[in-house]
Amino acid sequence: MEDLVAGWPFWVVLVVFWVGAFARGTATYWVGRGVRAGGGRTRWSHHLDRPGVARAERFVRRVGPPAVTLGFLTVGLQTAINASSGMLRMPLRRFLPAVALGALLWAVVYTTVGMAVVDAALGRVPWWWLLVAAGVVLLVVLAARRLRRRVDAEA
């Protein structure tokens, strides 16, 4: 992977990674919406109208966006979170900002810390750069939480 982006400016790699992560997250959301719509046309569609499903949809509307954003920091859960956001019909006005921020977070981590971990493992970067990169990730997470609290307070 490093050979693929070697020589590219940092900002180009960041933008390419962000666009890719945003497109993948959004596509996964729409697959989930399609699964839900298709399920509504089957003989089991009456299960989608149950109170438990309605509660799950309300829960996802309320706390889903932070899960979408933070899901980009996980391995394996990201796809499940984005697909379930679609299946449980999270409104686009909540999903799109969450996926945009999560994709940016992922792109920053992968462009900085991700490559730094590989380089450090190979012994090419001093260990203290990992601490600097971890501090940057922590600042991004804290800023995202603060922004989310402001949005919740305004709503």
Summary of the structure (lengths in Angstrom):
residues: 155
radius of gyration: 18.3
end to end distance: 42.0
largest distance: 59.9
contacts: 432
relative contact order: 0.12
helix: 83%
strand: 0%
